[in-house]
Amino acid sequence: MAPFSLIKQVLKNYKLCFLAGLFFLLFSCKKKDADTGGYSEQFTDIFNNVNRLNDQKKPDNALKYLDSAFKQIKKPYVSDLFRYYGLKFIYHERVSHNTKTALLYADSMLMIAKKSVTNKQYVANYAEANFAKGDAYMNLSQFSNAYQCYYQGYFMGKNNLKNEILAEYTYRMGMVMFKQEHYAEAMPPIGFLKSCATVLRIRSFSWLFNLSSSSVTSRSVF
């Protein structure tokens, strides 16, 4: 009986060790794959390759590669999805000039932003998505909608985003007001353009009087 009891005890201990090891392995894998707010390793490589193709002036190839490679990610992180839609937005805004399609991707960015896993990620994504929508509406000459989106993005990101980015979109809000002929609010020292100059520490306001010949420039937030 003694040897049998000993064997039984050994098997029991072995089973406990096996279960403990299995639990540790599963926990480690889950922790490694957990979405903590950044890009996944897979998407980081994809993003770098897309940027390389764009640097080579091959935006169409970059888009095809993005669509093909992104399908290989089984469980994309929130940031992966957000940047995927962001890249599609940029393509249709700047390359194909299909603003209505770009607006759809901006809507998708906003939808994904609401699924952010950290507060910092949510603030940055929510602001960027609204800036994207604002640009699309601006190109569609829907100035009231553009202003609303710019303001929402600015209000959300004013304490969390880089000053240069906020200044660029403060300027855009002033542009919207100017196009709507709200000159008093758009011109310094009244309104958002004053904030723009203050943020960038601009000493002179003279450049602001060229608004009528200005156009919306490229976005630095992406």
C-alpha positions in Angstrom: 0.0 0.0 0.0 2.9 2.3 0.8 4.3 2.3 -2.7 0.9 2.8 -4.2 0.2 5.7 -1.9 3.6 7.2 -2.9 2.9 6.9 -6.6 -0.5 8.4 -6.1 1.0 11.4 -4.3 3.7 11.8 -7.0 1.0 11.8 -9.7 -1.0 14.3 -7.8 2.0 16.6 -7.4 2.8 16.2 -11.0 -0.7 17.2 -12.0 -0.6 20.3 -9.8 2.7 21.3 -11.3 1.4 20.7 -14.8 -1.7 22.8 -14.2 0.4 25.6 -12.6 2.7 25.6 -15.5 -0.1 25.7 -18.0 -1.8 28.6 -16.2 1.5 30.5 -16.1 2.0 29.9 -19.8 -1.5 31.0 -20.7 -1.3 34.1 -18.5 2.1 35.1 -20.0 0.7 34.8 -23.5 -2.3 36.8 -22.7 -0.2 39.5 -21.0 2.1 39.6 -24.0 -0.9 39.9 -26.4 -2.7 42.5 -24.3 -3.6 45.8 -25.9 -2.0 48.5 -23.8 -2.7 51.4 -26.1 0.1 51.1 -28.6 0.6 49.4 -32.0 1.0 45.6 -32.3 4.3 44.3 -33.5 2.7 43.2 -36.8 1.2 46.6 -37.5 4.4 48.4 -36.6 6.1 46.6 -39.4 3.2 47.3 -41.8 3.2 51.0 -40.8 6.9 51.3 -41.5 6.5 49.7 -44.9 3.6 51.9 -45.8 5.6 55.0 -44.9 8.6 53.7 -46.9 6.4 53.3 -50.0 4.9 56.8 -49.5 8.4 58.3 -49.2 9.1 56.7 -52.6 6.1 58.5 -54.0 4.1 55.2 -54.5 0.8 56.0 -52.7 -1.2 53.5 -54.7 1.3 50.7 -53.9 1.2 51.7 -50.3 -2.6 51.5 -50.1 -2.6 48.0 -51.8 0.0 46.8 -49.5 -1.8 48.2 -46.4 -5.0 46.4 -47.3 -3.3 43.1 -48.0 -1.1 43.1 -45.0 -3.7 44.3 -42.6 -5.9 41.3 -43.3 -3.1 39.1 -41.9 -3.5 40.6 -38.4 -5.9 38.3 -36.6 -6.6 40.5 -33.6 -5.6 44.1 -34.4 -5.2 46.5 -31.5 -7.3 49.7 -31.2 -4.3 51.8 -32.4 -3.8 49.4 -35.4 -7.4 49.9 -36.5 -7.3 53.6 -35.9 -4.1 54.2 -37.9 -5.4 51.9 -40.6 -8.5 54.1 -41.1 -6.3 57.2 -40.7 -4.0 56.1 -43.5 -7.1 55.4 -45.7 -8.4 58.8 -44.9 -5.2 60.5 -45.9 -5.1 58.6 -49.2 -8.6 59.6 -50.2 -8.1 63.2 -49.0 -4.8 63.9 -50.6 -4.3 61.3 -53.4 -7.7 60.3 -54.9 -9.3 63.6 -53.7 -12.5 61.6 -52.9 -13.6 63.7 -50.0 -16.8 61.9 -49.4 -15.0 58.6 -49.0 -12.4 60.3 -46.8 -15.2 61.5 -44.6 -16.4 57.9 -44.1 -13.0 56.9 -43.0 -12.9 59.9 -40.6 -16.1 58.6 -39.1 -14.5 55.1 -38.7 -11.6 56.8 -36.9 -14.0 58.4 -34.5 -15.8 55.1 -33.9 -12.5 53.3 -33.1 -11.4 56.2 -30.9 -14.3 55.5 -28.6 -12.9 52.0 -28.0 -9.5 53.3 -26.8 -8.1 51.3 -23.9 -6.4 54.2 -22.0 -7.5 57.8 -21.4 -4.4 59.2 -23.1 -5.1 57.2 -26.2 -8.7 58.2 -26.2 -7.9 61.9 -26.0 -5.3 61.8 -28.8 -7.5 59.6 -31.1 -10.7 61.5 -30.5 -9.0 64.8 -31.2 -7.3 63.5 -34.4 -10.5 61.9 -35.7 -12.4 65.2 -35.2 -9.6 67.1 -37.0 -9.8 64.7 -39.9 -13.6 65.2 -40.1 -13.1 68.9 -40.0 -10.7 68.8 -42.9 -13.2 66.7 -44.9 -16.0 69.1 -44.2 -13.8 72.0 -45.0 -13.1 70.5 -48.4 -16.8 70.0 -48.9 -17.4 73.7 -48.0 -19.6 72.6 -45.0 -18.0 75.2 -42.8 -20.4 74.9 -39.8 -19.7 71.2 -39.5 -16.0 71.8 -40.0 -15.9 74.4 -37.2 -17.7 72.1 -34.9 -15.3 69.2 -35.5 -12.3 71.4 -35.2 -13.5 72.8 -31.9 -14.3 69.4 -30.5 -10.9 68.2 -31.4 -9.2 71.3 -30.0 -11.2 71.2 -26.8 -10.4 67.6 -26.2 -6.7 67.8 -27.0 -5.8 71.3 -25.8 -4.1 69.9 -22.7 -2.6 66.8 -24.2 -1.4 67.4 -27.7 1.7 69.3 -29.0 1.4 73.1 -29.2 2.2 73.1 -32.9 -0.7 70.7 -33.7 -3.1 72.7 -31.6 -2.0 76.0 -33.2 -2.5 74.5 -36.7 -6.1 73.6 -35.9 -6.7 76.9 -34.1 -5.7 78.5 -37.3 -8.2 76.3 -39.2 -11.0 77.3 -36.9 -10.2 80.9 -37.8 -10.2 80.0 -41.5 -13.7 78.6 -41.2 -14.9 81.7 -39.4 -13.3 83.9 -42.1 -14.9 81.9 -44.9 -18.3 82.4 -43.1 -17.5 86.1 -43.0 -17.2 86.2 -39.3 -14.3 88.6 -39.7 -14.3 90.1 -36.2 -13.9 86.7 -34.6 -11.3 85.5 -37.1 -8.9 88.4 -37.1 -6.6 89.2 -34.2 -6.6 90.0 -31.4 -10.1 88.5 -31.1 -10.9 84.8 -31.5 -8.9 81.6 -31.9 -6.2 83.0 -34.2 -4.8 85.0 -31.3 -4.5 81.7 -29.4 -2.7 80.3 -32.4 -0.1 83.1 -32.4 0.3 82.9 -28.7 1.0 79.2 -28.7 3.6 79.5 -31.4 5.0 82.7 -29.8 4.5 84.6 -33.1 5.6 88.3 -32.6 3.7 89.7 -35.6 0.1 89.2 -36.7 0.8 90.6 -40.2 0.7 87.2 -41.9 -2.9 86.7 -40.8 -4.1 89.4 -43.2 -3.3 87.0 -46.1 -6.2 84.7 -45.0 -8.1 85.2 -48.2 -5.4 83.6 -50.3 -4.5 80.9 -47.8 -5.5 77.3 -48.1 -5.8 74.3 -45.8 -2.3 72.8 -45.5 -1.2 69.2 -44.7 -2.0 67.8 -41.4 0.9 67.3 -39.0 -1.1 65.3 -36.5 -0.7 62.1 -38.5 
